[in-house]
Amino acid sequence: MGYTRRKLLARLGLVGLEAAMSPIKKVAASSLMKSWAASAGSCPFRLAVINDEITQDFERACQIVSVDFGLRWIELRSMWNKNVTTLDAKQVEDARKILAKHKLQVTDIASPLFKTDWPGAPRSSQSETRDQFHADFDASGQDKLLERCISLCKSFNADRIRCFDYWRLDDQKPYRAAINAKLQQAAERCAKDNIILLLENEMSCNTATGEESAAVLKAIPNRNFMLNWDPGNAAALGSMPYPTGYELLPKDRVGHCHCKDVVSKPDHKYDWAPVGDGIVDWVGQLHALQRDGFHYGLSLETHWRGAGTPEASTRVGMDGLKKTLTKAGISC
């Protein structure tokens, strides 16, 4: 899907870059943001943004989420060029003060837990050596990383930790039971502190689709082991996330949802897009989430960078998400 200058400016609308806006448009945008903030109280979801999708400047990210987007929730992944799990004590306290200043609550700790190679298996073709949002933890450090995430939940008054289930193996069957056992062990550890462990379906990891997610949730019955449902990730792998994948999920175990969109490309498998501009049926998915009583974090994970900068692209993405919510008959 191409994004011409005209189309991009149309998508930016009232939430475009302030530098490109006339004073009249700025007043209109301000009115729109106030309207969004007023409707936030009636939103059935904890509408949020992953902070580093906007900027590594945490103060700036919180200001945009709170003031410009009119939200009360934020998801923490990395800031100040450090993964949230590697912040020192002073940085954690600084982050807490910034969150309090902007009256923001934390949906979850978006950690890189178990996003590594499964020990003893052939190296995954999906194994990545690139920087994972300023995190670099090998298999031997996962238990320590889990303890760190639990500590961060307490520091940020959050009750959820996002995790994965290791880089995707060409054949995971010989290792699936052991992987499930590791996830269950982690869930049991989290339960001691009343924390939910969220497994994200990730196209580069062993659980990527709705079908695979349903199988893992069935194998691990712990009530505090839930799914971070990401329809965009499932679509990137060629699966149909809604309605096909979603219909297979136990609805009471969907504990978080990431929002981004996907377009098919002739030269490669997929590319990211603003919510509402891709192949994911987000109107149907959002309506189904509301229908099924989902009331947890619904978090924009922009990924698309077609507006030039992360901040500008996230503004377009939030505009698309807000419009899609409206189309689904949901006031947020």
NUGUNU-975647 format. One record per residue: residue in three letters; x, y, z of N, C-alpha, C in turn. Coordinates in steps of 0.001 Angstrom, whole numbers, padded with zeros to 6 digits, always signed. Each point is the difference from the previous one (the first is absolute). Last residue first. Layout:
<sites>
ALAXYZXYZXYZ/...
</sites>
This chain:
<sites>
CYS-014022+005760+022965+001247+000041+000772+000674+001347-000179/SER-004665-003213-001359+000391+001345+000398+001232-000065+000885/ILE-002316-003257-004043+000596+000033+001332+000492+001408+000299/GLY-001832-002178-004179-001041+000409+000936+000482+000094+001434/ALA+002446-000935-004208-000463-001190+000719-001067+000330+001032/LYS+002089+003431-002485-000692-000849-000980-000562-001256+000664/THR+002706+002806+002620-001276+000650-000293-000819-000825-000970/LEU+004360-001401+000901-000856-000201+001175-001381+000595-000233/THR+003216+000868-003212-000445-001380-000088-000887-000365+001177/LYS+002063+004223-000090-001040-000066-001027-000559-001410-000128/LYS+003614+000672+002926-001186+000694+000503-001150-000084-001002/LEU+004183-001721-001308-000614-000843+001018-001271+000642+000536/GLY+002599+002469-003053-000626-001146-000653-000702-000907+000992/ASP+002483+003602+001684-001151+000523-000733-000755-001146-000679/MET+004034-001039+002035-001032+000230+001001-001263+000563-000638/GLY+003758-000625-002804-000520-001269+000475-001106+000162+001029/VAL+002322+003798-001557-000856-000527-001060-000646-001303+000459/ARG+003127+001763+002895-001156+000898-000058-000984-000469-001075/THR+004083-002179+000292-000892-000411+001077-001221+000901+000068/SER+003375+001092-003062-000668-001233-000417-000966-000493+001067/ALA+002744+003740+000932-000997+000343-001014-000790-001230-000427/GLU+003555-000710+003027-001071+000801+000598-001094+000321-001006/PRO+003903-002361-001485-000853-000797+000875-001168+000806+000583/THR+001787+001688-004678+000597-000168+001323-000904-000896+000843/GLY-001040+000457-004655+001336+000587+000068+000710-000175+001316/ALA-004335-001765-001756-000135+001447+000164+001345+000682+000236/GLY-000613-004859-000455-000236+000709-001255-000155+001498+000111/ARG+000971-004188+002926+000757+001251+000097-000193+000883-001228/TRP-002163-004542+003198+000036+000726-001280+000722+001337+000176/HIS-000712-002480+003984+000929-000683-000914+000138+000719-001353/THR-003087+000380+004418-000041+000575-001339+000774-000810-001044/GLU-002721-001059+004352+001403-000321-000262+000268+000370-001460/LEU-004028+000896+004010+000508+000285-001339+001498-000306-000069/SER-003819-002213+003387+001184+000836-000099+000483+000155-001442/LEU-003804-001528+003870-000059+000018-001467+001049+001026-000420/GLY-001190-002803+004905+000756+000917-000828-000207-000228-001489/TYR-003951-001811+002956+001400+000222+000393+000684+000960-000985/HIS-004558-002209+000161+000083+001336+000597+001420+000329+000472/PHE-003763-003661-002854+001405+000370+000175+000079+001423+000547/GLY-004054-002710-001265+000306+000483+001342+001462+000315+000259/ASP-002503-001422-004137+000445-001102+000840+000477+000444+001376/ARG-001484+003136-003385-001079-000966+000182+000368-001083+001011/GLN+003313+003092-001370-000991+000627+000878-001136-000973+000312/LEU+003193-001468-003044+000613+000160+001317-000985+000618+000985/ALA-001286-000311-004524-000023-001307+000672+000610+000083+001396/HIS+000152+003830-002753-001392-000274+000389-000091-001318+000764/LEU+004124+001087-001853-000302+000860+001139-001430-000213+000492/GLN+001350-002334-003884+000748-000448+001167-000319+000831+001233/GLY-001865+001222-004230-000576-001228+000519+000682-000471+001267/VAL+001835+003700-002132-001357+000357+000431-000672-001226+000611/TRP+004252-000537-001975+000037+000567+001333-001379+000424+000495/ASP+002258-003257-003641-001356+000520+000206-000088+000544+001418/VAL+004489-000433-003230-000659-000459+001223-001388+000637+000106/ILE+003238+001047-003480-000862-001149-000271-000705-000535+001243/GLY+001571+005290-000522+000573-001280-000395-001038-001090-000158/ASP-000434+004672+001665+000473+000094-001380+000569-001328-000518/GLY-001648+000828+004539-001090+000349-000897+000389+000073-001451/VAL+003704+000778+003624-001214-000762+000301-001136+000498-000893/PRO+004898+000637-001905-000825+000543+001078-001245-000861+000200/ALA+004226-002551-001898-000882+001071-000455-000731+000580+001200/TRP+004443-003665-001768-000916+000557+000985-000805+001141-000596/ASP+001798-004378-002772+000520+001262+000507-001028+000536+000976/TYR+001480-005078-002663-000903+000971+000603+000729+001305+000273/LYS+001855-003850-002619-001220-000526+000604-000968+001069+000489/HIS+003205+001160-004105+000253-000763+001212-001315-000279+000711/ASP+000110+002072-004278+001421-000342+000058+000392-000718+001281/PRO-004495+001659-001001+000387-000929-001064+001440-000487+000115/LYS-003283+001347+004202+000914+000629-000945+000413-001006-001073/SER-004148+001090+004049+000765-000973-000779+000837+000742-001030/VAL-001588+001995+004901-000336-000058-001421+000872-001048-000672/VAL-001852+001454+005372+000917-000665-000916-000516+000129-001426/ASP-000486+002334+005500-000594-000585-001193+001087-000429-000978/LYS-000962+000749+005743+000735+000486-001162-000606-000684-001210/CYS-000574-000164+005727-000639+000492-001216+001030+000514-001005/HIS-000564-003629+004599+000807+000977-000726-000680+000363-001313/CYS-001752-002061+005065-000081-000016-001466+000868+001106-000576/HIS-001292-003336+004784+000604+001217-000540-000117-000105-001512/GLY-001599-003536+002742+000276+000962+001060+000641+001297-000438/VAL-003028-004745-001199+000650+001072-000761+000192+001148+000979/ARG-002345-004002+001129+001445-000046+000229+000771+000916-000947/ASP-004821-000861+000037+000315+000454+001352+001487-000070+000312/LYS-001852-001533-004192-000113+001456+000114+000364+000530+001383/PRO+001843-004168-002904-000877+000117+001178-000061+001471+000395/LEU+000983-001431-005171+000569+000368+001293-001030-000081+001115/LEU-000680-000673-004862+000540-001176+000682+000456+000292+001423/GLU-001629+003375-003082-001105-000873+000399+000476-001228+000773/TYR+003096+003141-001999-000607+000465+001250-001094-000937+000489/GLY+002133-000773-004245+000857-000264+001145-000650+000346+001321/THR-002574+000880-004030+000438-001395+000107+000800-000285+001262/PRO-002071+004310-001883-000532-000701+001173+000648-001358+000300/TYR+003121+002918-000481-001425+000134+000294-000792-000138-001294/PRO+004627-001009-000081-000179+000141+001448-001461+000127+000427/MET+002697-002466-004088-001107+000947+000115-000348+000145+001479/SER+005016-001203-002320-001197-000531+000631-001097+001066+000000/GLY+004661+000532-001497-000906-000531-001007-001261-000619+000557/LEU+003659+002433+002253+000420-001364-000309-000914-000657-001031/ALA-000874+004347+001691+001310+000081-000639+000523-001370-000399/ALA-004014+000480+002525-000201+000301-001412+001325+000051-000751/ALA+000081-000554+004676-000556-001194-000631-000165+000213-001500/ASN+001375+003681+002570+001060-001008-000066-000490-001269-000687/GLY-003151+003402+000831+000955+000394-001034+001124-001007-000154/PRO-003271-000476+003496-000492-000381-001325+000969+000356-001126/ASP+000639-000970+005278+000491+000962-000983-000447-000447-001388/TRP-000757-000993+005722-000455-000263-001359+000440+001127-000935/ASN+001468-002202+004725+000096+001342-000566-000296-000168-001492/LEU-001523-003461+004112+000537+000320-001323+000059+001502-000224/MET+000414-003166+004782-000953+000532-000968+000715+000374-001300/PHE+000287-002371+005247+000732-000070-001272-000986+000359-001106/ASN-001328-000428+004535+000805+001218-000121+000936-000066-001201/ARG-002846-003662+001134-000859+001147-000288+000785+001299-000121/ASN+001623-005125-001241+000096+000983+001091-000786+001258-000345/PRO+000801-004130-002797-001308+000454+000478+000030+001059+001094/ILE+002847-002094-004311+000385+000661+001254-001257+000629+000594/ALA-000421-002357-004024+001032-000815+000646+000411+000563+001356/LYS-003103+002354-002757-000597-001269+000420+000998-000854+000775/LEU+001488+003983-001952-000883+000309+001124-000685-001262+000519/VAL+002628-000385-003876+000841+000239+001174-000858+000305+001224/ALA-002187-000544-004152+000611-001266+000415+000840+000182+001262/ALA-001932+003790-002100-001030-000814+000646+000585-001303+000528/SER+002790+002793-002558-000288+000592+001308-001015-000838+000763/GLU+001006-001123-004465+001093-000374+000908-000234+000545+001401/GLU-003112+001233-003301-000030-001444+000167+001070-000464+000992/GLY-000113+004511-001333-001084-000323+000911-000078-001481+000285/THR+004809+001696-001376-001352+000130-000537-001051-000255+001074/ALA+004816-000269+000826-000157+001155-000875-001443+000260-000406/THR+003910-002797+003253-001445+000234-000025-000256+001284-000767/ASN+004409-001342+000306-000668-001277-000224-001521+000066+000069/CYS+002970+004295-001642+000091-000936+001114-000903-001201-000227/SER+000336+003947-002819+001364-000523+000049+000190-001032+001105/MET-004164+002369-000720+000286-000777-001206+001399-000591-000019/GLU-003178+000884+004339+001039+000739-000729+000454-000838-001186/ASN-003695+000489+004439+000190-000729-001253+000865+000860-000929/GLU+000099+000191+005489-000334+000671-001255+000186-000948-001174/LEU-001075-000626+005491+000752-000509-001142-000451+000733-001251/LEU-000169+001213+005485-000632+000128-001309+000921-000545-001086/LEU-000975-000294+005648+001024-000183-001027-000695-000050-001350/ILE-001369+002223+005064-000407-000709-001211+001199-000092-000951/ILE-000196+000487+005646+000346+000612-001278-000429-000912-001141/ASN+000211-000358+005158-001251+000445-000620+000229+000749-001311/ASP+003334-002343+002707-000100+001439+000205-001229+000587-000695/LYS+000931-004615-000222+000353+000258+001400-000080+001479+000333/ALA-000557-001633-004464-001208-000119+000817+000277+000292+001472/CYS+003526-000271-003262-000720+001277-000025-001213-000034+000920/ARG+002436-003989-000605+000798+000969+000761-000730+001348+000066/GLU-001918-003298-002639-000135-000362+001416+000807+000947+000876/ALA+000425+000418-004647-001330+000444+000427-000217-000289+001484/ALA+003925-001612-001999+000052+001456+000134-001339+000556+000475/GLN+000239-004566-000975+000821+000286+001182+000065+001504+000247/GLN-002052-001429-003917-000841-000287+001161+000743+000278+001294/LEU+002370+000385-004037-000989+001066+000107-000892-000202+001233/LYS+003044-003385-001015+000719+001202+000428-000954+001176+000181/ALA-001701-004015-001754+000334-000181+001413+000729+001222+000546/ASN-000947-000183-004607-001210+000230+000790+000272-000117+001496/ILE+003468-001109-002908-000245+001444-000053-001231+000346+000828/ALA+000963-004502-000551+000971+000612+000903-000167+001523+000030/ALA-002640-002488-003012-000387-000327+001378+000934+000663+001000/ARG+000982+000425-004653-001170+000758+000420-000386-000271+001443/TYR+003615-001866-002998+000341+000887+001116-001226+000670+000620/PRO+000065-002955-003963+000792-000711+001014+000247+000804+001278/LYS-002531+002020-003690-000674-001122+000662+000871-000709+001034/GLN+000980+003794-003187-000064+000211+001451-000575-001189+000753/ASP+002591+001391-004764-000857-001065+000513-000011+000097+001514/ASP+001996+003452-002259-000530-000616-001214-000922-001161+000360/LEU+000497+004031+003488+000755-001151-000490-000633-000543-001272/ARG+000020+005047+002676-000783-001028-000689+000908-001085-000604/TRP+001124+002891+004499+000043+000179-001447-000587-001219-000700/TYR-001746+001013+004969+001257-000351-000674-000125+000128-001525/ASP-003653+001310+002954+000332-001413+000215+001109-000472-000948/PHE-001788+004870+002794-000071-000709-001270+000262-001487+000264/CYS-002044+004543+003115+001094-000915-000313-000212-000620-001375/ARG-001795+004205+003861-000055-000585-001339+001204-000914-000203/ILE-002744+001586+004599+001306-000076-000654-000186-000657-001349/ARG-003286+002634+004159+000219-000855-001164+001424+000109-000536/ASP-002314+002675+003507-000288-001382+000383+000252-000988-001144/ALA+001716+005264+002168-000586-000744-001121-000216-001448+000427/ASN+002262+004089+002165-001386-000309+000348-000737-000643-001175/PHE+004776+001217+000402-000887+000782-000872-001480-000315+000224/SER+003495-002177+002539+000428+001402-000063-000990+000865-000769/LYS-000648-004698+000212-000243+000612+001306+000358+001487-000025/CYS+000947-002507-003820-001453+000065+000180-000345+000689+001313/LEU+004492-000972-000849-000465+001183-000722-001515+000147+000085/SER+002038-003854+001842+000362+001181+000786-000514+001277-000660/ILE-000480-003980-002355-000910-000004+001147+000260+001220+000878/CYS+002934-000746-003548-001302+000450-000491-001028+000053+001132/ARG+004272-001779+000908+000091+001432-000227-001351+000565-000460/GLU+000429-004620+000460-000020+000639+001320+000069+001517-000129/LEU+000451-002490-003946-001362-000098+000524-000110+000684+001367/LEU+004257-000425-001935-000793+001018-000687-001441-000011+000501/LYS+002891-003337+001513+000362+001283+000613-000813+001127-000620/ASP-000466-004188-001922-000578-000021+001353+000289+001308+000734/GLN+001926-000643-004341-001444+000230-000020-000636-000011+001393/GLY+004752-000609-001936-000365+001133+000848-001489+000213+000162/SER+002255-003387-002786+000418-000222+001388-000445+001116+000940/ALA-000723+000137-004816-000867-000970+000672+000344-000169+001476/ASP+001372+004704-002030+000045-001345-000562-000843-000947+000851/PHE-000197+005515-001081+000019-001009+001051+000021-001380-000644/ASP-000079+005434-001129+000831-001098-000482+000156-001013+001126/ALA-002713+005024-001737+000100-001143+000909+000851-001090-000631/HIS-001791+004310-001887+001046+000254+000986+000089-001103+001050/PHE-002929-000490-003742-000445+001107+000833+000932+000171+001204/GLN+001589-003348-002809-001408-000217+000322-000470+001065+000991/ASP+004183-000642-003931-000412+000534+001302-001504-000181+000195/ARG+002377-003501-003204-000164+001455+000051-000455+000417+001392/THR+000624-004517-001576+001114+000573+000747-000108+001516+000076/GLU-003550-004483-000720+000431+001341-000363+001134+000473+000898/SER-002797-004705-002014+000814+000559+001074+000594+001326-000434/GLN-002677-003173-002620-000567+001287+000399+000817+000681+001097/SER+000950-004343-001644+000198+000876-001163-000552+001389+000277/SER+001829-003296+003954-001170+000371-000781+000375+000882-001182/ARG+003038-003845+002459-000189+001447-000029-001141+000360-000953/PRO-000118-004688+002468+000756+000606-001106-000298+001489-000053/ALA-000574-002010+004798-000619-000186-001309+000909+000557-001088/GLY+001034+000317+004716+000021-001390-000415-000621-000277-001346/PRO-001513+004339+002741+001253-000735+000186-000134-001465-000410/TRP-002616+004281-002070-000286-001077+000934+001252-000852+000140/ASP+000084+005361-001235+000025-001365-000536-000349-001011+001083/THR-002116+004867+000485+001360-000470-000206-000064-001407-000589/LYS-003281+003147+002542+000222+000306-001418+001467-000291-000311/PHE-002195-000301+004429-000038-001201-000848+000061+000312-001494/LEU-000821+004277+002682+000108-001295+000668-000242-001154-000971/PRO+000278+005127-000293+000466-000947-001020+000123-001418+000549/SER-003641+004064+001666+001364-000517+000129+000385-000882-001188/ALA-003617+003629+001750+000172-000659-001304+001432-000521-000110/ILE-003527+001192+004106+001419+000098-000318+000226-000802-001280/ASP-004793+002470+001262+000821-001196+000185+001462+000344-000253/THR-003609+003305+000402-000763-001204-000344+000789-001260+000326/VAL+000287+004961+002394+000741-000927-000855-000827-001254-000246/GLN-001372+005465+001022+000154-001320+000593+000639-000942-001018/LEU-000177+005746+000770-000043-001189-000848+000195-001271+000819/LYS+000135+005187+000738-001167-000792+000413-000211-001227-000878/HIS+003662+003379+000071-000937-000028-001123-001217-000885+000262/LYS+003401+000512+003306-000199+001368-000491-001065+000039-001081/ALA+001508-004183+001625-000900+000670+000945-000329+001413-000469/LEU+003162-002433-002498-001327-000605-000133-001015+000692+000912/ILE+004475+001259+000425-000546+000487-001269-001405-000560-000228/LYS+002404-001536+003726-000373+001404+000192-000629+000572-001266/ARG+001788-004376-000157-001187+000028+000860-000506+001438+000181/ALA+004068-000648-002252-001130-000401-000838-001303+000033+000798/ASP+003994+000792+002314-000275+001114-000915-001219-000311-000866/GLU+001591-003440+002745-000658+001038+000800-000335+001214-000866/VAL+002434-003427-002015-001339-000497+000331-000767+001059+000780/GLN+004478+000888-000886-000810+000131-001206-001422-000523+000215/LYS+003160-000492+003475-000328+001413-000193-000890+000187-001216/ALA+001653-004345+000901-000977+000424+001006-000422+001456-000184/ASP+001643-002408-004413+000513-000035+001368-001043+000602+000942/LEU-000918-002699-004784+000059+001303+000663+000592-000151+001398/THR-001050-003510-003330+001387+000333+000347+000134+001390+000619/THR-004141-001986-001687+000522-000972+000970+001432+000300+000419/VAL-002338+002550-003371-000569+000269+001319+000576-000930+001064/ASN+002995+001272-004195-001182-000811+000220-000513+000245+001412/LYS+002700+003846-002512+000200-001174+000852-001299-000789+000066/ASN+000713+004450-002055+000881-000960-000668+000405-001170+000893/TRP-003311+003257+001260+001355+000530+000180+001044-000985-000564/MET-004191-002629+000417+000041+001459+000122+001431+000415+000248/SER-003751-004545-001201+001348+000553+000147-000088+001511+000062/ARG-003927-002785+000861+000919-000932-000648+001451+000483+000086/LEU-005579+000775+001965+001423+000297+000140+000876-001067-000645/GLU-005265+002386-000438+000706-001273+000097+001505+000270-000049/ILE-004677+002980+001597+001189-000082-000849+000658-001358+000237/TRP-004886+003297+001091+000784-001222+000103+001163+000031-000978/ARG-003549+003287+000359+000399-000168+001399+000852-001241+000215/LEU-001316+003869-004299-000094-001342+000559+000467-000024+001452/GLY-000218+003525-003799-001054-000027+001006-000196-001351+000650/PHE+003136+001945-003535-000915-001105-000285-001130-000116+001020/ASP+003254+003508+000474-000422+000018-001401-001023-001092-000314/VAL+001747+000279+004503-000570+001291-000421-000554-000069-001418/SER+001995-003984+001942-000946+000583+000938-000709+001230-000555/VAL+003369-002264-002571-001039-000971+000339-001082+000652+000857/ILE+003801+002580-001058-000812-000243-001186-001156-000935+000322/GLN+003151+000816+003390-000743+001217-000297-000932-000211-001190/CYS+002994-003412+001140-001107+000088+000953-000855+001235-000242/ALA+003913-000577-002595-000971-001043-000319-001213+000095+000913/ARG+003651+002859+000871-000716+000396-001222-001080-001023-000348/GLU+002847-001028+003573-000829+001152+000355-000845+000423-001198/PHE+003234-003349-000693-001170-000485+000741-000932+001138+000401/ASP+003370-000841-004127-000143+001049+001012-001276-000296+000787/GLN+001132-002503-003798+000752-000468+001157+000002+001029+001125/THR-004086-000527-003675+001331+000562+000172+000676-000655+001194/ILE-004080-001711-002232-000068+001446-000208+001402+000603-000005/GLU-000789-004553+000916-000455+000170-001376-000086+001485-000350/ASP+001061-001606+004400+001128+000234-000888-000378-000018-001476/ASN-003346-000723+003581+000672+001298+000092+001089+000224-001042/ILE-004592-002682-000550+001323-000417+000466+000916+001214-000083/VAL-005270+000576+000788+001024-000012-001037+001267-000572+000616/ALA-005804-000196+001125+001381+000348+000337+000869+000057-001259/LEU-005282-000954+002553+000629+000452-001238+001378+000588+000302/ARG-003383-003344+002340+001056+000870+000507+000829+000450-001206/PHE-005366-001288-000386+001367-000510+000017+000942+000983+000706/PRO-004690+000838-000845+000011-001296+000670+001398-000594+000143/CYS-001670+005342-000060+000656-001013-000827+000017-001339+000732/SER-001561+004392+001608-001001-000973-000417+000602-001126-000829/GLY+002615+003685+001644-000629-000606+001160-001019-001057-000354/ALA+002241+002675-003286+000860-001056+000535-000650-000709+001183/SER-001657+003924-002554-000588-001318-000256+000804-001131+000607/ALA+001443+004536+000330-001302-000089+000663-000622-001378-000178/ALA+004058+001031-002226+000215-000152+001440-001326-000174+000734/TRP-000127+000906-004610+000532-001338+000246+000157-000245+001497/SER-001196+004304-001331-001108-000918-000207+000421-001431+000269/LYS+003260+003297+000062-000843+000129+001185-001198-000938-000098/MET+002820+000290-003715+000665-000709+001090-000827+000071+001278/LEU-001518+002433-003730-000138-001434-000223+000624-000790+001138/SER+000492+004654-000023-001381-000362+000317-000219-001492-000155/SER+004129+001763-001300-000129+000058+001448-001404-000413+000430/ALA+000862+000420-004570+000643-001201+000539-000133-000044+001506/ALA-001525+003836-002195-000874-001136-000294+000568-001283+000574/VAL+002615+003847+000309-001156+000131+000886-000937-001185-000198/LYS+003645+000278-002876+000452-000330+001349-001153+000086+000992/LYS-000690+001334-004454+000046-001448+000121+000441-000420+001391/ILE+000041+004542-000986-001382-000464+000025-000036-001505+000183/PRO+004221+002110-000535-000599+000242+001318-001429-000503+000092/SER+003007-002605-003465-000332+001401+000167-000589+000205+001388/MET+003532-004009-001309-001390+000364+000202-000169+001507+000142/ALA+004056-002851-000339-000626+000123-001307-001431+000521+000102/ALA+002736-000883+003822+000759+000948-000799-000642+000236-001356/GLU-001645-003286+003061-000377+001363+000365+000711+001031-000870/LEU-001321-004976-001643+001103+000685+000649-000363+001456+000262/GLY-004249-003020-000394+001262+000053-000726+001072+000717+000787/VAL-004897-001097+000764+001055-000396+000921+001344-000041-000699/LEU-004186+001105-002153+000120+000915+001120+001116-000360+000943/GLY+000503-002228-004621-001187+000741+000415+000295+000968+001124/LEU+002400-003939-002339+000439+000795+001147-001158+000819+000554/ARG-000656-002452-003958-000024-000839+001196+000447+000765+001238/ALA+000201+002181-004158-001401-000266+000336-000103-000841+001265/LEU+004227+000830-001788-000526+001202+000641-001464-000180+000383/LEU+002031-003479-002402+000572+000101+001336-000542+001214+000737/LYS-001212-000631-004509-000657-000973+000868+000521+000095+001423/ARG+002009+002726-003275-001388+000403+000219-000702-000946+000964/ARG+004388-001022-001382-000018+001159+000902-001427+000422+000315/THR+000507-005065-001207+000381+001238-000646-000037+001125+001019/TYR+000434-005395+000374-000453+001149+000775+000528+001254-000679/GLY-001185-005557-001357+000834+001177-000082-000581+001130+000808/MET-000096-005618+000267-000852+001186+000000+000885+001233+000000/
</sites>
